[in-house]
Amino acid sequence: MKKRIGTGALAIGAAAALVLAGCSGDSDSEGSNGSGEESKEITIGLFNWDEAIAVSNLWKYVLEQEGYTVNLETADPGPVFQALAGGDYDAVLDVWLPLTHQSYIDQYGDDIEELGAWNEDAQLTIAVNADAPIDSLTELADNADVFNNQLIGIEPGAGHTEVTEDEVIPTYGLENMEFITSSTPAMLAELNTAMNNGENIAVAMWHPHWAYDAYDIKDLEDPEGSLGEAETLYSYGSATFSEDHPEVAEWISNWTMDSDTLHELENLMLNENDDPSNYAEIIEQWANDNPEYIESMTGGGSADESDATEAPTDEATE
């Protein structure tokens, strides 16, 4: 499992230097080629997070079908944003706002370009098996025994863990439940075992995540808002991205992907076939199964089957 939930800025320092040293410094290979024609080489920076891996590889496939050369560069958020602001990366497709990555936007916002929102459902949750006898966190304390008096969390230092300990547990009186923190893979293993055995389970979860496609689970309602508001996923480009790659900038700006579609793609890539060497083949398979969606990404066809997300209003991002 590759996703890590957190809201603080990561140190950039030496890690950033290493990333930037590995990036091409040849201005002829990035941006304008000096002849007034659009450059056909694009570098996408991505965090080692599930949805970033899924959509970045999807765009790599789509753009390469359109004659572009696409390089994917993986690093932590700090180095990615620094490389984007410096023009060493052309785009990043997994910017969480207004919380998770806001500090980077505050730092680098004048040197990068917002391309648009593509999903509005990034949300921390507490999830249970779909046939569990409760639907809300308000019911969890009174039904703790149904879940073996356990709430299964992820890493002790994760943002989700902090929110659960500081907000969810005291808000809903869950102090008598054992909150187990270990790792995301351990949580997923517990979820898999419980689902295979037909047992009730309550776990720390978030959207987007492939588990929603792999398992029949549901989110418990959070009437007190203890887990925070949903975030929106944005794409950003370098300061000159729209000038250097106007066609691609327009495509990405108009692109949306709903959570069900994203969960399906993540599940296929990162759970059922979690082997990076097979990503190209997996993406091609998924693209062949979803031709209308693929066509819609470059301005043709319709994404009706995806119920594409509309871009948020200004109020949604304040």
Secondary structure, DSSP 8 states (H G I E B T S, - for coil): -------S----HHHHHHHHHTS---TTTSS--SSSS---EEEEEE-S-HHHHHHHHHHHHHHHHTT-EEEEEE--HHHHHHHHHTTSS-EEEEEEETTTTHHHHHHHGGGEEEEEEEEEEEEEEEEEETT-S--BGGGTGGGGGGGTTEEE---TTSHHHHHIIIIIHHHTT-TTSEEE-S-HHHHHHHHHHHHHHT---EEEEEES-THHHHS-EEE-B-TT-TT---EEEEEEEETTHHHH-HHHHHHHHH----HHHHHHHHHIIIIIT--GGGHHHHHHHHHHH-HHHHHHHTT-S--GGGT------GGGG-
